[in-house]
């Protein structure tokens, strides 16, 4: 129960510890909560029946999990947080552009999930107003997050057991509900809604890319990359697909679930088990918001570090976390109405912004530099990676522009290509393929000319010895 003393700095080998199987707990329990259940329920509103919705949940999460888990395997190799490693691709200052967006994403996630948890507390204990429930829930989140990495891994381990047992019971009850005729029919396939749903499901795990390695960076350097990948992949895919599938089943059997999810679940489990239901919902929100707040802290420190050379003491850690938590709580209290829609729509837009970053990062790590980096230069404003890398920045911004015709964000914008293809959303495919291609073929000649690849390989070999 010691406060984590590291923040964005490199983790020396003598401080490395843990087993890769702990990553299953992190990503399983971090997703086994009400939000992905509601996401699964929303898929039927797009026009899919149960069969096609189930298929898209499984396939979409299997695809999205590949990229998420590939990022996780970077953690033991480098021993630094995910976003600070992107300085090697974007430059020390250039990396701040996606970092600012990531900070907004995390604050929005803390706010949105915290509000869901507060509403569950209010439903269970009517005398507790939503604002007070949110303050208490976010205060507990702050406490757990302040202790950091090891406590988070411990908490999520026990949450994983609780959530698995609870969702197993809900799954059994869900299959006992009546379903409309033709719910499981293979006929009636609709390409546009199917691709729109695919975008939602793939992007769910893809948007974890900016912080997934933060939870594997303390593992020993000789940890198997296959094990790191496998445990992350299994936890992420199972932890996301399972609650999404429950959402599909519940909305298909009762349309009231969309308006009153906790009420329907309480009715399913019965009055005796209803208090446990609300507790599990609140713990699920706590589990995911600890991850969100921890990574909002990491993104904040990474952003200001080049200009301040900040030293994160336990006190500074608590103050920074407290400020972020207070902002998210204030937004939740003030914006229970209209801001929900605004923030929710903005969160949808962020998937189009973060996926190109993920593509560039993976190409650089696995195809160009092959995991060899100079950690010293990543923390040096005047180091070899420079302040800005205009190749990656250009590829990143160009991709965002090129995504626009393929986008379909309900109620905000639909591009002409999306309209022409039955309202299908192809933007996530463009976001993966276009920046990968541009960055690889533009950076490879430059790295070969400067000899940077050989230099990094020597530095990495020396550090390993």
Secondary structure as a PSIPRED ss2 file (coil, helix, strand):
# PSIPRED VFORMAT (PSIPRED V4.0)

   1 X C   1.000  0.000  0.000
   2 X C   1.000  0.000  0.000
   3 X C   1.000  0.000  0.000
   4 X C   1.000  0.000  0.000
   5 X C   1.000  0.000  0.000
   6 X C   1.000  0.000  0.000
   7 X C   1.000  0.000  0.000
   8 X C   1.000  0.000  0.000
   9 X C   1.000  0.000  0.000
  10 X C   1.000  0.000  0.000
  11 X C   1.000  0.000  0.000
  12 X C   1.000  0.000  0.000
  13 X H   0.000  1.000  0.000
  14 X H   0.000  1.000  0.000
  15 X H   0.000  1.000  0.000
  16 X C   1.000  0.000  0.000
  17 X C   1.000  0.000  0.000
  18 X C   1.000  0.000  0.000
  19 X C   1.000  0.000  0.000
  20 X C   1.000  0.000  0.000
  21 X C   1.000  0.000  0.000
  22 X H   0.000  1.000  0.000
  23 X H   0.000  1.000  0.000
  24 X H   0.000  1.000  0.000
  25 X H   0.000  1.000  0.000
  26 X H   0.000  1.000  0.000
  27 X H   0.000  1.000  0.000
  28 X H   0.000  1.000  0.000
  29 X H   0.000  1.000  0.000
  30 X C   1.000  0.000  0.000
  31 X C   1.000  0.000  0.000
  32 X C   1.000  0.000  0.000
  33 X C   1.000  0.000  0.000
  34 X H   0.000  1.000  0.000
  35 X H   0.000  1.000  0.000
  36 X H   0.000  1.000  0.000
  37 X H   0.000  1.000  0.000
  38 X H   0.000  1.000  0.000
  39 X H   0.000  1.000  0.000
  40 X H   0.000  1.000  0.000
  41 X H   0.000  1.000  0.000
  42 X H   0.000  1.000  0.000
  43 X H   0.000  1.000  0.000
  44 X H   0.000  1.000  0.000
  45 X H   0.000  1.000  0.000
  46 X C   1.000  0.000  0.000
  47 X C   1.000  0.000  0.000
  48 X C   1.000  0.000  0.000
  49 X C   1.000  0.000  0.000
  50 X H   0.000  1.000  0.000
  51 X H   0.000  1.000  0.000
  52 X H   0.000  1.000  0.000
  53 X H   0.000  1.000  0.000
  54 X H   0.000  1.000  0.000
  55 X H   0.000  1.000  0.000
  56 X H   0.000  1.000  0.000
  57 X H   0.000  1.000  0.000
  58 X H   0.000  1.000  0.000
  59 X H   0.000  1.000  0.000
  60 X H   0.000  1.000  0.000
  61 X H   0.000  1.000  0.000
  62 X H   0.000  1.000  0.000
  63 X H   0.000  1.000  0.000
  64 X H   0.000  1.000  0.000
  65 X H   0.000  1.000  0.000
  66 X H   0.000  1.000  0.000
  67 X H   0.000  1.000  0.000
  68 X H   0.000  1.000  0.000
  69 X H   0.000  1.000  0.000
  70 X H   0.000  1.000  0.000
  71 X H   0.000  1.000  0.000
  72 X H   0.000  1.000  0.000
  73 X C   1.000  0.000  0.000
  74 X H   0.000  1.000  0.000
  75 X H   0.000  1.000  0.000
  76 X H   0.000  1.000  0.000
  77 X H   0.000  1.000  0.000
  78 X H   0.000  1.000  0.000
  79 X C   1.000  0.000  0.000
  80 X C   1.000  0.000  0.000
  81 X C   1.000  0.000  0.000
  82 X H   0.000  1.000  0.000
  83 X H   0.000  1.000  0.000
  84 X H   0.000  1.000  0.000
  85 X H   0.000  1.000  0.000
  86 X C   1.000  0.000  0.000
  87 X H   0.000  1.000  0.000
  88 X H   0.000  1.000  0.000
  89 X H   0.000  1.000  0.000
  90 X H   0.000  1.000  0.000
  91 X C   1.000  0.000  0.000
  92 X C   1.000  0.000  0.000
  93 X C   1.000  0.000  0.000
  94 X C   1.000  0.000  0.000
  95 X C   1.000  0.000  0.000
  96 X H   0.000  1.000  0.000
  97 X H   0.000  1.000  0.000
  98 X H   0.000  1.000  0.000
  99 X H   0.000  1.000  0.000
 100 X H   0.000  1.000  0.000
 101 X H   0.000  1.000  0.000
 102 X H   0.000  1.000  0.000
 103 X H   0.000  1.000  0.000
 104 X H   0.000  1.000  0.000
 105 X H   0.000  1.000  0.000
 106 X H   0.000  1.000  0.000
 107 X H   0.000  1.000  0.000
 108 X H   0.000  1.000  0.000
 109 X H   0.000  1.000  0.000
 110 X H   0.000  1.000  0.000
 111 X H   0.000  1.000  0.000
 112 X H   0.000  1.000  0.000
 113 X H   0.000  1.000  0.000
 114 X H   0.000  1.000  0.000
 115 X H   0.000  1.000  0.000
 116 X H   0.000  1.000  0.000
 117 X H   0.000  1.000  0.000
 118 X H   0.000  1.000  0.000
 119 X H   0.000  1.000  0.000
 120 X H   0.000  1.000  0.000
 121 X H   0.000  1.000  0.000
 122 X H   0.000  1.000  0.000
 123 X H   0.000  1.000  0.000
 124 X H   0.000  1.000  0.000
 125 X C   1.000  0.000  0.000
 126 X C   1.000  0.000  0.000
 127 X C   1.000  0.000  0.000
 128 X C   1.000  0.000  0.000
 129 X C   1.000  0.000  0.000
 130 X H   0.000  1.000  0.000
 131 X H   0.000  1.000  0.000
 132 X H   0.000  1.000  0.000
 133 X H   0.000  1.000  0.000
 134 X H   0.000  1.000  0.000
 135 X H   0.000  1.000  0.000
 136 X H   0.000  1.000  0.000
 137 X H   0.000  1.000  0.000
 138 X H   0.000  1.000  0.000
 139 X H   0.000  1.000  0.000
 140 X H   0.000  1.000  0.000
 141 X H   0.000  1.000  0.000
 142 X H   0.000  1.000  0.000
 143 X H   0.000  1.000  0.000
 144 X H   0.000  1.000  0.000
 145 X H   0.000  1.000  0.000
 146 X H   0.000  1.000  0.000
 147 X H   0.000  1.000  0.000
 148 X C   1.000  0.000  0.000
 149 X H   0.000  1.000  0.000
 150 X H   0.000  1.000  0.000
 151 X H   0.000  1.000  0.000
 152 X H   0.000  1.000  0.000
 153 X H   0.000  1.000  0.000
 154 X H   0.000  1.000  0.000
 155 X H   0.000  1.000  0.000
 156 X H   0.000  1.000  0.000
 157 X H   0.000  1.000  0.000
 158 X H   0.000  1.000  0.000
 159 X H   0.000  1.000  0.000
 160 X H   0.000  1.000  0.000
 161 X H   0.000  1.000  0.000
 162 X H   0.000  1.000  0.000
 163 X H   0.000  1.000  0.000
 164 X H   0.000  1.000  0.000
 165 X H   0.000  1.000  0.000
 166 X H   0.000  1.000  0.000
 167 X H   0.000  1.000  0.000
 168 X H   0.000  1.000  0.000
 169 X H   0.000  1.000  0.000
 170 X H   0.000  1.000  0.000
 171 X H   0.000  1.000  0.000
 172 X H   0.000  1.000  0.000
 173 X H   0.000  1.000  0.000
 174 X H   0.000  1.000  0.000
 175 X H   0.000  1.000  0.000
 176 X C   1.000  0.000  0.000
 177 X C   1.000  0.000  0.000
 178 X C   1.000  0.000  0.000
 179 X C   1.000  0.000  0.000
 180 X C   1.000  0.000  0.000
 181 X C   1.000  0.000  0.000
 182 X C   1.000  0.000  0.000
 183 X C   1.000  0.000  0.000
 184 X C   1.000  0.000  0.000
 185 X C   1.000  0.000  0.000
 186 X C   1.000  0.000  0.000
 187 X C   1.000  0.000  0.000
 188 X C   1.000  0.000  0.000
 189 X C   1.000  0.000  0.000
 190 X C   1.000  0.000  0.000
 191 X H   0.000  1.000  0.000
 192 X H   0.000  1.000  0.000
 193 X H   0.000  1.000  0.000
 194 X H   0.000  1.000  0.000
 195 X H   0.000  1.000  0.000
 196 X H   0.000  1.000  0.000
 197 X H   0.000  1.000  0.000
 198 X H   0.000  1.000  0.000
 199 X H   0.000  1.000  0.000
 200 X H   0.000  1.000  0.000
 201 X H   0.000  1.000  0.000
 202 X H   0.000  1.000  0.000
 203 X H   0.000  1.000  0.000
 204 X H   0.000  1.000  0.000
 205 X H   0.000  1.000  0.000
 206 X H   0.000  1.000  0.000
 207 X C   1.000  0.000  0.000
 208 X C   1.000  0.000  0.000
 209 X C   1.000  0.000  0.000
 210 X C   1.000  0.000  0.000
 211 X C   1.000  0.000  0.000
 212 X H   0.000  1.000  0.000
 213 X H   0.000  1.000  0.000
 214 X H   0.000  1.000  0.000
 215 X H   0.000  1.000  0.000
 216 X C   1.000  0.000  0.000
 217 X C   1.000  0.000  0.000
 218 X C   1.000  0.000  0.000
 219 X C   1.000  0.000  0.000
 220 X C   1.000  0.000  0.000
 221 X C   1.000  0.000  0.000
 222 X C   1.000  0.000  0.000
 223 X C   1.000  0.000  0.000
 224 X C   1.000  0.000  0.000
 225 X H   0.000  1.000  0.000
 226 X H   0.000  1.000  0.000
 227 X H   0.000  1.000  0.000
 228 X H   0.000  1.000  0.000
 229 X H   0.000  1.000  0.000
 230 X H   0.000  1.000  0.000
 231 X H   0.000  1.000  0.000
 232 X H   0.000  1.000  0.000
 233 X H   0.000  1.000  0.000
 234 X H   0.000  1.000  0.000
 235 X H   0.000  1.000  0.000
 236 X H   0.000  1.000  0.000
 237 X H   0.000  1.000  0.000
 238 X H   0.000  1.000  0.000
 239 X H   0.000  1.000  0.000
 240 X H   0.000  1.000  0.000
 241 X H   0.000  1.000  0.000
 242 X H   0.000  1.000  0.000
 243 X H   0.000  1.000  0.000
 244 X H   0.000  1.000  0.000
 245 X H   0.000  1.000  0.000
 246 X H   0.000  1.000  0.000
 247 X H   0.000  1.000  0.000
 248 X H   0.000  1.000  0.000
 249 X H   0.000  1.000  0.000
 250 X H   0.000  1.000  0.000
 251 X H   0.000  1.000  0.000
 252 X H   0.000  1.000  0.000
 253 X H   0.000  1.000  0.000
 254 X C   1.000  0.000  0.000
 255 X H   0.000  1.000  0.000
 256 X H   0.000  1.000  0.000
 257 X H   0.000  1.000  0.000
 258 X H   0.000  1.000  0.000
 259 X C   1.000  0.000  0.000
 260 X C   1.000  0.000  0.000
 261 X H   0.000  1.000  0.000
 262 X H   0.000  1.000  0.000
 263 X H   0.000  1.000  0.000
 264 X H   0.000  1.000  0.000
 265 X H   0.000  1.000  0.000
 266 X H   0.000  1.000  0.000
 267 X H   0.000  1.000  0.000
 268 X H   0.000  1.000  0.000
 269 X H   0.000  1.000  0.000
 270 X C   1.000  0.000  0.000
 271 X H   0.000  1.000  0.000
 272 X H   0.000  1.000  0.000
 273 X H   0.000  1.000  0.000
 274 X H   0.000  1.000  0.000
 275 X H   0.000  1.000  0.000
 276 X H   0.000  1.000  0.000
 277 X H   0.000  1.000  0.000
 278 X H   0.000  1.000  0.000
 279 X H   0.000  1.000  0.000
 280 X H   0.000  1.000  0.000
 281 X H   0.000  1.000  0.000
 282 X H   0.000  1.000  0.000
 283 X H   0.000  1.000  0.000
 284 X H   0.000  1.000  0.000
 285 X H   0.000  1.000  0.000
 286 X H   0.000  1.000  0.000
 287 X H   0.000  1.000  0.000
 288 X H   0.000  1.000  0.000
 289 X H   0.000  1.000  0.000
 290 X H   0.000  1.000  0.000
 291 X H   0.000  1.000  0.000
 292 X H   0.000  1.000  0.000
 293 X H   0.000  1.000  0.000
 294 X H   0.000  1.000  0.000
 295 X H   0.000  1.000  0.000
 296 X H   0.000  1.000  0.000
 297 X H   0.000  1.000  0.000
 298 X H   0.000  1.000  0.000
 299 X H   0.000  1.000  0.000
 300 X H   0.000  1.000  0.000
 301 X H   0.000  1.000  0.000
 302 X H   0.000  1.000  0.000
 303 X H   0.000  1.000  0.000
 304 X H   0.000  1.000  0.000
 305 X H   0.000  1.000  0.000
 306 X H   0.000  1.000  0.000
 307 X H   0.000  1.000  0.000
 308 X H   0.000  1.000  0.000
 309 X C   1.000  0.000  0.000
 310 X C   1.000  0.000  0.000
 311 X C   1.000  0.000  0.000
 312 X C   1.000  0.000  0.000
 313 X C   1.000  0.000  0.000
 314 X H   0.000  1.000  0.000
 315 X H   0.000  1.000  0.000
 316 X H   0.000  1.000  0.000
 317 X H   0.000  1.000  0.000
 318 X H   0.000  1.000  0.000
 319 X H   0.000  1.000  0.000
 320 X H   0.000  1.000  0.000
 321 X H   0.000  1.000  0.000
 322 X H   0.000  1.000  0.000
 323 X H   0.000  1.000  0.000
 324 X H   0.000  1.000  0.000
 325 X H   0.000  1.000  0.000
 326 X H   0.000  1.000  0.000
 327 X H   0.000  1.000  0.000
 328 X H   0.000  1.000  0.000
 329 X H   0.000  1.000  0.000
 330 X H   0.000  1.000  0.000
 331 X H   0.000  1.000  0.000
 332 X H   0.000  1.000  0.000
 333 X H   0.000  1.000  0.000
 334 X H   0.000  1.000  0.000
 335 X C   1.000  0.000  0.000
 336 X C   1.000  0.000  0.000
 337 X C   1.000  0.000  0.000
 338 X H   0.000  1.000  0.000
 339 X H   0.000  1.000  0.000
 340 X H   0.000  1.000  0.000
 341 X H   0.000  1.000  0.000
 342 X H   0.000  1.000  0.000
 343 X H   0.000  1.000  0.000
 344 X H   0.000  1.000  0.000
 345 X H   0.000  1.000  0.000
 346 X H   0.000  1.000  0.000
 347 X H   0.000  1.000  0.000
 348 X H   0.000  1.000  0.000
 349 X H   0.000  1.000  0.000
 350 X H   0.000  1.000  0.000
 351 X H   0.000  1.000  0.000
 352 X H   0.000  1.000  0.000
 353 X H   0.000  1.000  0.000
 354 X H   0.000  1.000  0.000
 355 X H   0.000  1.000  0.000
 356 X H   0.000  1.000  0.000
 357 X H   0.000  1.000  0.000
 358 X H   0.000  1.000  0.000
 359 X H   0.000  1.000  0.000
 360 X H   0.000  1.000  0.000
 361 X H   0.000  1.000  0.000
 362 X H   0.000  1.000  0.000
 363 X H   0.000  1.000  0.000
 364 X H   0.000  1.000  0.000
 365 X H   0.000  1.000  0.000
 366 X H   0.000  1.000  0.000
 367 X H   0.000  1.000  0.000
 368 X H   0.000  1.000  0.000
 369 X C   1.000  0.000  0.000
 370 X C   1.000  0.000  0.000
 371 X C   1.000  0.000  0.000
 372 X C   1.000  0.000  0.000
 373 X C   1.000  0.000  0.000
 374 X C   1.000  0.000  0.000
 375 X H   0.000  1.000  0.000
 376 X H   0.000  1.000  0.000
 377 X H   0.000  1.000  0.000
 378 X H   0.000  1.000  0.000
 379 X C   1.000  0.000  0.000
 380 X C   1.000  0.000  0.000
 381 X C   1.000  0.000  0.000
 382 X C   1.000  0.000  0.000
 383 X C   1.000  0.000  0.000
 384 X C   1.000  0.000  0.000
 385 X C   1.000  0.000  0.000
 386 X C   1.000  0.000  0.000
 387 X C   1.000  0.000  0.000
 388 X C   1.000  0.000  0.000
 389 X C   1.000  0.000  0.000
 390 X H   0.000  1.000  0.000
 391 X H   0.000  1.000  0.000
 392 X H   0.000  1.000  0.000
 393 X H   0.000  1.000  0.000
 394 X H   0.000  1.000  0.000
 395 X H   0.000  1.000  0.000
 396 X H   0.000  1.000  0.000
 397 X H   0.000  1.000  0.000
 398 X H   0.000  1.000  0.000
 399 X H   0.000  1.000  0.000
 400 X H   0.000  1.000  0.000
 401 X H   0.000  1.000  0.000
 402 X H   0.000  1.000  0.000
 403 X H   0.000  1.000  0.000
 404 X H   0.000  1.000  0.000
 405 X H   0.000  1.000  0.000
 406 X H   0.000  1.000  0.000
 407 X C   1.000  0.000  0.000
 408 X E   0.000  0.000  1.000
 409 X E   0.000  0.000  1.000
 410 X C   1.000  0.000  0.000
 411 X C   1.000  0.000  0.000
 412 X C   1.000  0.000  0.000
 413 X E   0.000  0.000  1.000
 414 X E   0.000  0.000  1.000
 415 X C   1.000  0.000  0.000
 416 X H   0.000  1.000  0.000
 417 X H   0.000  1.000  0.000
 418 X H   0.000  1.000  0.000
 419 X H   0.000  1.000  0.000
 420 X H   0.000  1.000  0.000
 421 X C   1.000  0.000  0.000
 422 X C   1.000  0.000  0.000
 423 X C   1.000  0.000  0.000
 424 X C   1.000  0.000  0.000
 425 X C   1.000  0.000  0.000
 426 X C   1.000  0.000  0.000
 427 X H   0.000  1.000  0.000
 428 X H   0.000  1.000  0.000
 429 X H   0.000  1.000  0.000
 430 X H   0.000  1.000  0.000
 431 X H   0.000  1.000  0.000
 432 X H   0.000  1.000  0.000
 433 X H   0.000  1.000  0.000
 434 X H   0.000  1.000  0.000
 435 X H   0.000  1.000  0.000
 436 X H   0.000  1.000  0.000
 437 X H   0.000  1.000  0.000
 438 X H   0.000  1.000  0.000
 439 X H   0.000  1.000  0.000
 440 X H   0.000  1.000  0.000
 441 X H   0.000  1.000  0.000
 442 X H   0.000  1.000  0.000
 443 X H   0.000  1.000  0.000
 444 X H   0.000  1.000  0.000
 445 X H   0.000  1.000  0.000
 446 X H   0.000  1.000  0.000
 447 X H   0.000  1.000  0.000
 448 X H   0.000  1.000  0.000
 449 X H   0.000  1.000  0.000
 450 X H   0.000  1.000  0.000
 451 X C   1.000  0.000  0.000
 452 X H   0.000  1.000  0.000
 453 X H   0.000  1.000  0.000
 454 X H   0.000  1.000  0.000
 455 X H   0.000  1.000  0.000
 456 X H   0.000  1.000  0.000
 457 X H   0.000  1.000  0.000
 458 X H   0.000  1.000  0.000
 459 X H   0.000  1.000  0.000
 460 X H   0.000  1.000  0.000
 461 X H   0.000  1.000  0.000
 462 X H   0.000  1.000  0.000
 463 X H   0.000  1.000  0.000
 464 X H   0.000  1.000  0.000
 465 X C   1.000  0.000  0.000
